[in-house]
């Protein structure tokens, strides 16, 4: 009668990697002005308008700048869509690189999404600072003391953030 051999299974992280890969499949990061985000203080004096204290107000300001408000004669100055479109290939490469790190066990979904979110947040903030067209009206420039169309006090650019969504 043959002897039964007991085998000891040694998991060197495989189960953790499988869990992380499955988690990654339905996870993403949102970059912009998330409703659940925190409103940051401005860094400039600007036009003297009262600071925004609720994210819903800041989301409205961001949406008006992103899409424009023709009835109020405010042109569109997209900064979220254009940042994504201009960096699509770099984003895809970054996602693939982070996915490989998850698979080889050197990262996890939260860390990788955080890195991607921080990278895209920085690109979005740089885009806000760089936009010059369409220019502000001369009266707006005089009121806020700056010709940068998307920056008055700096509150919107400082409030750009990312949120990891991991089901």
LINRA-V119247 format. One record per residue. N is the residue number from 0. RES is the residue in one letter. PSI is psi as a letter, one per 40 degrees, with the letter a starting at -180 (NA if undefined). Layout:
# LINRA-V119247
((N,RES,PSI) (N,RES,PSI))
This chain:
# LINRA-V119247
((0,X,h) (1,X,i) (2,X,i) (3,X,h) (4,X,h) (5,X,h) (6,X,h) (7,X,h) (8,X,h) (9,X,h) (10,X,h) (11,X,f) (12,X,e) (13,X,d) (14,X,d) (15,X,d) (16,X,d) (17,X,d) (18,X,d) (19,X,d) (20,X,d) (21,X,d) (22,X,d) (23,X,d) (24,X,d) (25,X,e) (26,X,i) (27,X,i) (28,X,h) (29,X,h) (30,X,h) (31,X,b) (32,X,g) (33,X,h) (34,X,d) (35,X,e) (36,X,i) (37,X,h) (38,X,h) (39,X,i) (40,X,i) (41,X,i) (42,X,e) (43,X,i) (44,X,d) (45,X,a) (46,X,e) (47,X,e) (48,X,i) (49,X,i) (50,X,i) (51,X,h) (52,X,e) (53,X,h) (54,X,d) (55,X,d) (56,X,d) (57,X,d) (58,X,d) (59,X,d) (60,X,d) (61,X,d) (62,X,d) (63,X,d) (64,X,d) (65,X,d) (66,X,e) (67,X,i) (68,X,g) (69,X,d) (70,X,d) (71,X,e) (72,X,f) (73,X,h) (74,X,i) (75,X,h) (76,X,g) (77,X,h) (78,X,d) (79,X,d) (80,X,d) (81,X,d) (82,X,d) (83,X,d) (84,X,d) (85,X,e) (86,X,e) (87,X,d) (88,X,d) (89,X,d) (90,X,d) (91,X,d) (92,X,d) (93,X,d) (94,X,d) (95,X,d) (96,X,d) (97,X,d) (98,X,d) (99,X,d) (100,X,d) (101,X,d) (102,X,d) (103,X,e) (104,X,e) (105,X,e) (106,X,i) (107,X,i) (108,X,d) (109,X,d) (110,X,d) (111,X,d) (112,X,d) (113,X,d) (114,X,d) (115,X,d) (116,X,d) (117,X,d) (118,X,d) (119,X,d) (120,X,d) (121,X,d) (122,X,d) (123,X,d) (124,X,d) (125,X,d) (126,X,d) (127,X,d) (128,X,d) (129,X,d) (130,X,h) (131,X,e) (132,X,i) (133,X,i) (134,X,i) (135,X,i) (136,X,i) (137,X,d) (138,X,d) (139,X,d) (140,X,d) (141,X,d) (142,X,d) (143,X,e) (144,X,f) (145,X,i) (146,X,e) (147,X,h) (148,X,d) (149,X,e) (150,X,h) (151,X,c) (152,X,e) (153,X,e) (154,X,d) (155,X,d) (156,X,d) (157,X,d) (158,X,e) (159,X,h) (160,X,i) (161,X,i) (162,X,h) (163,X,h) (164,X,h) (165,X,h) (166,X,NA))
